[in-house]
Amino acid sequence: MKLISDKNKSPTQKEVRQELRTWKAKIKNANELLTLTNQKLQIHNDLLKEAYDFSEAVLATIHEPMLVLDKNLRVKSANQTFYEVFKVKEAETSGVLLYDLGNRQWNIPRLRELFEDILPRNTYFHNFEITHCFTLIGEKTMLLNARRIVQKINHEELILLAISDITDQATARKKMEESAFRFHNLIYTSPSLIAIFKGKEMIIEIANDAILESWGKGKTVIGKPLFEVMPEAVEQGFAHMLEHVFTTGEPIQANEAPITLVRNGKPELMHYSFVYQAQRNAVGDIEGVAIIANEVSAQVKARNVLVESEERFHSLSDNIPLNVFIIEPTADASISYWNKYWLDYTGQTLDEALGRAWDGIIHPDDVQPIMDVYVPAFENRVSYNLPAFRIKRYDGQYRWFTVQANPRYLPNGEFIGFIGIGFDIHEKKLAEDALKASEQHFRLMADLMPAKISNANAAGDVTYFNKQWMDFSGYSFEELKDFGYRKIMHPEEVEEFRRRFLIAAQTGTVLEMEMRFKNKQGVYKWHLNLAAPVKDENGKTTMWVGVTTKIQHQKDQRDELEAAVAKRTHQLKEANASLEDNNISLQNMNKELEAFTFISSHDLQEPLRKIQTFAGRILEKENQNLSENGKIYFYHIQNSAKRMQILIQDLLAFSRLTTADRKFENTDLNSIIREVKKEFRETISEKNAVIVVEEICEVHIIPFQFRQLMHNLIGNALKFSNPEEPPRIRISSVNITYSKINLANLPPHKEYCHISISDNGIGFEKKYEDRIFEVFQKLHSKDEYAGTGIGLAIVKKIVDNHNGIITAKSELNKGTTFDIYIPMER
């Protein structure tokens, strides 16, 4: 303000007023400007308050929890949603370090990483997912969004933190991921065959390992058209089926469908059970076809085998003389199958016999005992046996039966009932009952006998001692049975008794042994112990009967006799010297016999030859001069001379068997049989005879004698053949042991060659089986069959020379069999 002029003149009043007016105008303008500025400031304040109120309202109304943090991460404010979601109060939150919120529940390592590492280098972070378990609200999955801002007015740095609870979405996503994983596992780990084809071209989009292995293909087929990979399936109709599913959406299902696939370069018939199912997208359009299949080739094959097995089972069961049945897995023993034998036996039809119809066939008294056995077997799944019960036959007669049944199981171990067999034991049961009655009579009788009687089973285990045994030993039956029998034997004879019993058991012969037994006073007494085998109709030993007789008195007498025998032995030695002299005389007689044989061989046969020769010449030269009777007489002379000559030859042969040297050799019987067949070749040809030689063994024999034996037996078979059919002679041999042939005249523990010669000739009556080996024994007249009756006597003599046995079995018009037993070693 300038009130004094530059020339130091005092302003005039006018100037002062003018100056005042100027300042007044300026002040007015300033006031107006200040008023305007205040108004603007008020407006800004109002706007600022409105913005603050708006931001507070926004924070309060935002659905997600929000926090406003200062630069030190302390809470400046939080919206109501934050308090509600995380179960905290405003007083516990405002001014608190973020990590200390809710009793340090927000001290999360991942959250620290975001605020301490990531946000300082950036102005914000977006959609960071954190999963954390809170004490009060459990596990939560959150998306965190944070932004760092700086207020320009007061230069304050703030952090806005928005929290989105995506727990439900995360759970759903996790379930979807798990579902996708399970779907993937389902497809690729499933034993079922699974594939998905896309589009009309049926592009193989998915194919698990199981289906690729079944196709015989590798993973290289994925992404290729199905029928380019397997063109053989087109001709079999599978392309049409897939096209139908793709076009219509209708599924196709097949069970055990056959298809021929080219696997590893070779066509192979397979069987599949499958479903073709359309695959649709989100809007329902068909995008492809899925196949879920199971290869059932093995099952089909197994079922076919089972069907064949069932057919074989039914065929077998219907052709055996036993009743076969199948019981269902029920406690009441319901029957689902009976074979033909049962139906024929009972007179029922199959429909009449099924279920529990057996109840009306079984004797009423036997039904409950049967169930008493069956029910525990059913409950425990074990085999059971019904030893004897009665069944009503078609004619109304009750007969005894026995049954054995075993449990049936499927391959997976499932119990499916029982299968059993039964057969008629009526006669056997009656025989057993009779045997029991007989056994009772036997024991009553045995207790009354003065001898000691016992029974044992086939193995030698004693089952019965009579009263005399118990009185003698002082033991009860149980004591004798368990330990007493061996205990009362004299120790020196126990092992010998065991050895002899084994021999008797092997040979089926009677055991006989003198042995000592200790009485109840402790004194050993001599007894004769006999054990005889009782055999069934097949010759098998079923039990032993023992008779033990006290022979102490006889034993004492025998000792006295042995002393007398010893005395007599000396006398016998003297007699032996005289016997040697007799042997020399016998040798001289044998020489004389040889001389007679020589004379018989030459001097006796010479006149016979001349008689035959002269008779033949007369018939030839003087035939026209002879009457018919004369001719007949000369024929009789010739035949008689011939028979005489044959008789002399047979007698010579028979005598040589006694006097000739016996040189044994290991000989192949085949060579002897071949020589004999050559000798009879004309007769064999004339009668169309067949000689069959089987399994001929090598044997230790006198060759020339055995050749005579074969000659006589084969000659007999040809001679005594049936005129109505060609002769058939069978010769066989086999090495056997004594225990297998049971011939009493053969010593035990040796091996024999059993030679069998059989024919289909006229045979002879059984009463002649022993007489045919006698000298001059003929069963037919000379007009029927020529011969001297010495041939079989020669055969018998040859077998005797080999320490063997010969037997004959025959029936009229049914042939004859000669069995020869020759020891294998001398």
Salt bridges, closest charged atoms under 4 A:
ASP6 OD1 - LYS2 NZ 2.85
ASP53 OD2 - LYS49 NZ 3.05
ASP100 OD1 - ARG104 NH1 2.60
GLU113 OE2 - ARG110 NH1 3.27
GLU116 OE2 - ARG112 NH1 3.01
GLU129 OE2 - ARG173 NH2 2.88
GLU156 OE2 - LYS76 NZ 3.18
ASP165 OD2 - LYS140 NZ 3.49
GLU177 OE2 - ARG173 NE 3.90
GLU205 OE1 - LYS198 NZ 3.84
ASP209 OD1 - LYS219 NZ 2.71
GLU250 OE1 - HIS244 NE2 3.08
GLU256 OE1 - ARG303 NH2 2.57
GLU268 OE1 - ARG263 NE 3.07
GLU287 OE1 - LYS198 NZ 3.26
GLU310 OE1 - HIS314 NE2 3.54
ASP344 OD2 - LYS340 NZ 2.69
ASP359 OD2 - ARG356 NH1 2.67
ASP365 OD2 - HIS363 ND1 3.85
ASP366 OD2 - ARG390 NE 3.03
ASP395 OD2 - ARG393 NH2 2.68
ASP424 OD2 - ARG399 NE 2.74
GLU427 OE2 - ARG399 NH2 2.95
ASP433 OD1 - LYS429 NZ 3.19
GLU439 OE2 - ARG443 NE 2.90
ASP471 OD2 - LYS467 NZ 2.86
GLU492 OE1 - ARG516 NH2 3.21
GLU493 OE2 - ARG516 NH2 2.68
GLU495 OE2 - ARG498 NH2 2.56
GLU496 OE2 - ARG499 NH2 2.73
GLU496 OE2 - ARG500 NE 2.78
GLU514 OE1 - LYS555 NZ 3.86
GLU514 OE1 - ARG558 NH1 2.33
GLU574 OE2 - HIS570 NE2 3.39
GLU606 OE1 - ARG609 NH2 2.67
GLU628 OE2 - LYS631 NZ 3.66
GLU675 OE1 - ARG707 NE 3.26
GLU679 OE2 - ARG707 NH2 1.56
GLU679 OE1 - HIS711 NE2 3.27
GLU694 OE1 - ARG730 NH2 2.70
GLU765 OE1 - LYS767 NZ 3.71
GLU769 OE1 - LYS766 NZ 3.63
ASP800 OD2 - LYS796 NZ 3.04
GLU811 OE1 - LYS814 NZ 3.70
ASP819 OD1 - HIS754 NE2 2.85
